[in-house]
Amino acid sequence: MQATRILQGDVFSVDRVAWTDPSGVAMCRNIVRHPGAVTVVPELGDGRLVMIRNWRVSVQRWLLEFCAGKLEPGEAPLAAAGRELEEETGFRAGRLAPIGRYLTSPGFADECMHAFVARDLTAVPRNLQPGERIEVEMHAPEAIARMIADGTIEDGKSIAAFALWQAVRA
């Protein structure tokens, strides 16, 4: 397999990968290379979950999501989860535990998303990055399940993280 870097961006890169399949056919694909990311399901003491309403430039609308972000060079997923939780929601976790990981779009990308649950939350100042437009909301798990079912929540990483959160609670 031969890979050629065709784009180097701030968040990800793209490699053109060429190979010969088992039947002898020459193949070529563009693969998004991503450093990995985290998403966090924050639980409040009353059972509600903290979500963010995030303006997404790519789709030109607000999406309801769990907080998330990419891993910085050399950063462990646990550290990134704590950092993103504080930056985007204004909460610090007394307890932060992994609940699973998954590949976000393996048909064209190698991004691995690490999911965490955050408990024993305390309020801290938010620290949004330049250009971020984020509002914080709290929702009951039953309401989140309904919003996933009716299409209100469209964000795949949040749907997957919620499913992992539900699975570890069962």
C-alpha positions as CSV (number, residue, x, y, z in Angstrom):
1,M,0.0,0.0,0.0
2,Q,1.3,3.4,-1.0
3,A,0.1,6.6,0.7
4,T,0.7,10.2,-0.5
5,R,-0.3,13.2,1.7
6,I,-2.5,15.4,-0.4
7,L,-3.8,17.8,2.3
8,Q,-2.4,18.9,5.7
9,G,-5.0,20.9,7.7
10,D,-5.2,22.1,11.2
11,V,-7.5,19.4,12.4
12,F,-6.9,16.5,10.0
13,S,-5.0,15.5,6.9
14,V,-5.9,13.5,3.8
15,D,-3.8,10.7,2.3
16,R,-4.4,9.3,-1.2
17,V,-3.8,5.5,-0.7
18,A,-3.2,3.2,-3.6
19,W,-3.0,-0.6,-3.5
20,T,-3.8,-3.7,-5.5
21,D,-6.8,-5.7,-4.3
22,P,-6.6,-9.6,-4.0
23,S,-8.1,-10.0,-7.5
24,G,-5.3,-7.8,-9.0
25,V,-7.4,-4.6,-9.5
26,A,-5.6,-1.3,-8.8
27,M,-7.4,0.7,-6.1
28,C,-7.2,4.2,-4.9
29,R,-9.0,6.0,-2.0
30,N,-8.7,9.3,-0.2
31,I,-8.5,8.7,3.6
32,V,-9.0,11.3,6.3
33,R,-6.4,11.0,8.9
34,H,-7.5,12.3,12.3
35,P,-5.6,12.4,15.7
36,G,-8.6,11.0,17.6
37,A,-11.2,12.8,19.7
38,V,-13.3,12.5,22.9
39,T,-16.9,13.1,23.8
40,V,-18.3,13.3,27.3
41,V,-21.8,12.5,28.7
42,P,-22.0,14.7,31.8
43,E,-24.4,13.6,34.5
44,L,-25.9,16.0,37.0
45,G,-26.9,14.9,40.5
46,D,-30.6,15.1,39.6
47,G,-30.2,12.7,36.7
48,R,-30.2,15.2,33.9
49,L,-27.5,15.2,31.3
50,V,-25.5,18.3,30.2
51,M,-25.6,18.9,26.4
52,I,-24.5,21.8,24.2
53,R,-26.2,23.5,21.4
54,N,-23.4,24.1,19.0
55,W,-23.3,26.2,15.8
56,R,-21.8,24.0,13.1
57,V,-20.5,25.9,10.2
58,S,-20.3,22.7,8.0
59,V,-24.1,22.3,8.1
60,Q,-25.0,26.0,8.8
61,R,-27.2,25.2,11.8
62,W,-27.3,24.6,15.5
63,L,-26.9,21.0,16.6
64,L,-27.7,19.5,20.0
65,E,-24.6,17.5,21.1
66,F,-22.6,16.2,24.0
67,C,-19.3,18.2,24.4
68,A,-16.4,16.9,22.4
69,G,-13.1,17.7,20.9
70,K,-10.0,16.4,19.2
71,L,-6.9,15.1,21.0
72,E,-4.0,17.5,21.2
73,P,-0.6,16.1,20.3
74,G,0.5,13.7,23.1
75,E,-2.7,14.3,25.0
76,A,-4.3,11.3,26.7
77,P,-8.1,10.8,26.0
78,L,-8.9,11.2,29.8
79,A,-7.2,14.5,30.0
80,A,-8.8,15.7,26.8
81,A,-12.3,14.7,28.1
82,G,-11.8,16.8,31.3
83,R,-10.5,19.7,29.3
84,E,-13.3,19.7,26.7
85,L,-15.9,19.3,29.5
86,E,-14.7,22.4,31.3
87,E,-14.1,24.5,28.1
88,E,-17.5,23.9,26.5
89,T,-19.9,23.3,29.4
90,G,-18.4,25.1,32.4
91,F,-18.3,22.0,34.5
92,R,-15.5,20.0,36.1
93,A,-15.9,16.3,36.8
94,G,-15.1,14.9,40.2
95,R,-15.2,11.5,38.5
96,L,-14.5,10.9,34.8
97,A,-14.7,7.3,33.5
98,P,-14.4,5.7,30.0
99,I,-17.5,4.1,28.6
100,G,-16.3,3.0,25.2
101,R,-14.8,4.0,21.9
102,Y,-15.8,3.8,18.3
103,L,-14.7,4.7,14.8
104,T,-16.7,7.6,13.6
105,S,-16.7,7.0,9.8
106,P,-14.4,4.1,8.9
107,G,-15.4,4.2,5.2
108,F,-13.2,7.2,4.7
109,A,-11.6,8.3,8.0
110,D,-9.5,6.7,10.8
111,E,-10.9,8.9,13.6
112,C,-11.3,7.0,16.9
113,M,-13.7,8.7,19.4
114,H,-13.2,7.9,23.1
115,A,-16.4,8.3,25.1
116,F,-16.6,9.2,28.8
117,V,-19.1,9.7,31.5
118,A,-18.6,12.7,33.9
119,R,-20.0,12.7,37.4
120,D,-19.8,14.8,40.6
121,L,-19.9,18.0,38.5
122,T,-18.9,21.4,39.9
123,A,-19.3,24.7,38.0
124,V,-16.1,26.4,36.6
125,P,-15.6,29.2,34.1
126,R,-16.1,28.2,30.4
127,N,-13.2,28.7,28.1
128,L,-14.6,28.6,24.5
129,Q,-12.1,28.6,21.6
130,P,-12.2,31.4,19.0
131,G,-15.2,31.0,16.7
132,E,-17.1,28.6,19.0
133,R,-20.7,29.4,19.5
134,I,-22.0,27.1,22.2
135,E,-25.0,27.2,24.6
136,V,-25.3,24.8,27.5
137,E,-28.6,22.9,28.1
138,M,-29.7,20.2,30.5
139,H,-32.0,17.4,29.5
140,A,-33.5,14.3,31.1
141,P,-32.3,11.0,29.5
142,E,-35.8,10.2,28.4
143,A,-36.1,13.5,26.6
144,I,-32.7,12.8,24.9
145,A,-33.9,9.4,23.8
146,R,-37.1,10.9,22.3
147,M,-35.0,13.6,20.5
148,I,-32.8,10.9,19.0
149,A,-35.8,8.9,17.9
150,D,-37.6,11.9,16.3
151,G,-34.5,13.2,14.5
152,T,-34.0,16.4,16.7
153,I,-30.6,15.1,17.7
154,E,-28.7,14.4,14.5
155,D,-25.1,14.4,15.7
156,G,-23.7,10.9,15.3
157,K,-21.0,11.1,18.0
158,S,-23.6,12.1,20.5
159,I,-26.0,9.4,19.5
160,A,-23.2,6.8,19.8
161,A,-22.1,8.2,23.2
162,F,-25.6,8.1,24.5
163,A,-26.0,4.5,23.5
164,L,-22.7,3.6,25.2
165,W,-23.9,5.5,28.3
166,Q,-27.2,3.6,28.3
167,A,-25.4,0.3,27.9
168,V,-23.1,0.8,30.9
169,R,-26.0,1.8,33.1
170,A,-28.0,-1.4,32.2
